Amino acid sequence: MNDRRRELGSGEVHVWVMDAAERRPDASASGNADHATIWGFVRETLAGYIGKAPDSLCIVKNEWGKPALRDEVLEFSLSHSDRFTALAVSHMRVGVDIEVPRQLSDALALARRFFSAEDAKELERVPDVQRDYAFLVSWTRKEAVLKGLGIGISGHLNQLGITCAADQPVSLLGTPWNPEIAKHWRIVDLDLGHELHAALAVETTAMPRIVIRQEATAADDRPG
Ligand SMILES: CC(C)(COP(=O)(O)OP(=O)(O)OC[C@H]1O[C@@H](n2cnc3c(N)ncnc32)[C@H](O)[C@@H]1OP(=O)(O)O)[C@@H](O)C(=O)NCCC(=O)NCCS
């Protein structure tokens, strides 16, 4: 097992990236991450911060499925897509989402169905060739916030106003159900390599320090 004993500063978020094809090359023909591989990685990594055995951690889920450590003051969020898993760990509430790039059948139709009218209109203005990319950027930002809040996406994606332009700073414009949310959450696009779309939401008013680590190869620090 890698040495993952970590100190976590109060304004820090550590984002770990695990490639199942590297961690368990023999595990599956597709290389996709299975549940045991994902949660083995999650438990080992969290245990490294807490100083306990991975199997001894008590992980519970809220009514919408958000996992949390029952007995520890440590926040985390995970996301998986194909071979990859991202795990964000912090003392602040966090949400992370990753998506492998893919061609969408109709990004505009998806946006009109799931996003707010304003956000769908913003996507209409994006040139055709960039639209799938912009949709996934927008999707990961929204999902990161909803996972940070712990409420999941159903019924909420269309209630978040989040700028989707890839070349502009990300801001959360608020929500009808809680306009105050915009003041308390920062959303950051992450460069996790592997061409992944990735976004992180952090409950803080200051810019967090983000440290990215590749699970298999250990040390790749990129302050954010
Ligand atoms: C959370 C959610 C957005 C994840 O979507 P996804 O893109 O398929 O999955 P990701 O890979 O990004 O994230 C999956 C992980 O998010 C975590 N997760 C699940 N629900 C979550 C929630 N409400 N908030 C934060 N994280 C959540 C889980 O750990 C999950 O991994 P696991 O299945 O291995 O335990 C989606 O499943 C959702 O909206 N769930 C809510 C469902 C709901 O409202 N249920 C009500 C009770 S029926």
PDBQT file of the ligand as one rigid body, heavy atoms in Angstrom, charges set to zero:
ROOT
HETATM    1  C1  LIG A 301     -25.229  11.875  -6.875  1.00  0.00    +0.000 C 
HETATM    2  C2  LIG A 301     -25.410  11.773  -8.360  1.00  0.00    +0.000 C 
HETATM    3  C3  LIG A 301     -25.440  13.177  -8.875  1.00  0.00    +0.000 C 
HETATM    4  C4  LIG A 301     -24.234  10.960  -8.924  1.00  0.00    +0.000 C 
HETATM    5  O1  LIG A 301     -24.253  10.950 -10.302  1.00  0.00    +0.000 OA
HETATM    6  P1  LIG A 301     -23.249  10.142 -11.289  1.00  0.00    +0.000 P 
HETATM    7  O2  LIG A 301     -22.744  11.111 -12.296  1.00  0.00    +0.000 OA
HETATM    8  O3  LIG A 301     -23.952   8.946 -11.758  1.00  0.00    +0.000 OA
HETATM    9  O4  LIG A 301     -22.078   9.585 -10.437  1.00  0.00    +0.000 OA
HETATM   10  P2  LIG A 301     -20.626  10.070  -9.969  1.00  0.00    +0.000 P 
HETATM   11  O5  LIG A 301     -19.685   9.037 -10.397  1.00  0.00    +0.000 OA
HETATM   12  O6  LIG A 301     -20.286  11.466 -10.331  1.00  0.00    +0.000 OA
HETATM   13  O7  LIG A 301     -20.781  10.027  -8.385  1.00  0.00    +0.000 OA
HETATM   14  C5  LIG A 301     -21.132   8.834  -7.788  1.00  0.00    +0.000 C 
HETATM   15  C6  LIG A 301     -20.814   8.917  -6.334  1.00  0.00    +0.000 C 
HETATM   16  O8  LIG A 301     -21.433  10.084  -5.777  1.00  0.00    +0.000 OA
HETATM   17  C7  LIG A 301     -21.770   9.780  -4.427  1.00  0.00    +0.000 C 
HETATM   18  N1  LIG A 301     -23.136  10.261  -4.224  1.00  0.00    +0.000 N 
HETATM   19  C8  LIG A 301     -24.284   9.601  -4.422  1.00  0.00    +0.000 A 
HETATM   20  N2  LIG A 301     -25.330  10.412  -4.098  1.00  0.00    +0.000 NA
HETATM   21  C9  LIG A 301     -24.788  11.583  -3.702  1.00  0.00    +0.000 A 
HETATM   22  C10 LIG A 301     -25.372  12.814  -3.249  1.00  0.00    +0.000 A 
HETATM   23  N3  LIG A 301     -26.679  12.997  -3.129  1.00  0.00    +0.000 N 
HETATM   24  N4  LIG A 301     -24.530  13.826  -2.940  1.00  0.00    +0.000 NA
HETATM   25  C11 LIG A 301     -23.190  13.668  -3.047  1.00  0.00    +0.000 A 
HETATM   26  N5  LIG A 301     -22.600  12.535  -3.475  1.00  0.00    +0.000 NA
HETATM   27  C12 LIG A 301     -23.402  11.504  -3.792  1.00  0.00    +0.000 A 
HETATM   28  C13 LIG A 301     -21.654   8.285  -4.221  1.00  0.00    +0.000 C 
HETATM   29  O9  LIG A 301     -20.566   8.012  -3.384  1.00  0.00    +0.000 OA
HETATM   30  C14 LIG A 301     -21.415   7.756  -5.601  1.00  0.00    +0.000 C 
HETATM   31  O10 LIG A 301     -20.482   6.710  -5.657  1.00  0.00    +0.000 OA
HETATM   32  P3  LIG A 301     -20.928   5.204  -5.289  1.00  0.00    +0.000 P 
HETATM   33  O11 LIG A 301     -22.144   4.923  -6.101  1.00  0.00    +0.000 OA
HETATM   34  O12 LIG A 301     -19.741   4.379  -5.672  1.00  0.00    +0.000 OA
HETATM   35  O13 LIG A 301     -21.199   5.202  -3.819  1.00  0.00    +0.000 OA
HETATM   36  C15 LIG A 301     -26.750  11.097  -8.707  1.00  0.00    +0.000 C 
HETATM   37  O14 LIG A 301     -26.650   9.721  -8.440  1.00  0.00    +0.000 OA
HETATM   38  C16 LIG A 301     -27.930  11.655  -7.900  1.00  0.00    +0.000 C 
HETATM   39  O15 LIG A 301     -28.512  12.677  -8.242  1.00  0.00    +0.000 OA
HETATM   40  N6  LIG A 301     -28.332  10.993  -6.839  1.00  0.00    +0.000 N 
HETATM   41  C17 LIG A 301     -29.400  11.454  -5.989  1.00  0.00    +0.000 C 
HETATM   42  C18 LIG A 301     -30.473  10.424  -6.034  1.00  0.00    +0.000 C 
HETATM   43  C19 LIG A 301     -31.620  10.831  -5.162  1.00  0.00    +0.000 C 
HETATM   44  O16 LIG A 301     -32.069  11.960  -5.137  1.00  0.00    +0.000 OA
HETATM   45  N7  LIG A 301     -32.091   9.887  -4.397  1.00  0.00    +0.000 N 
HETATM   46  C20 LIG A 301     -33.147  10.166  -3.497  1.00  0.00    +0.000 C 
HETATM   47  C21 LIG A 301     -33.517   8.930  -2.773  1.00  0.00    +0.000 C 
HETATM   48  S1  LIG A 301     -34.353   7.811  -3.848  1.00  0.00    +0.000 SA
ENDROOT
TORSDOF 0
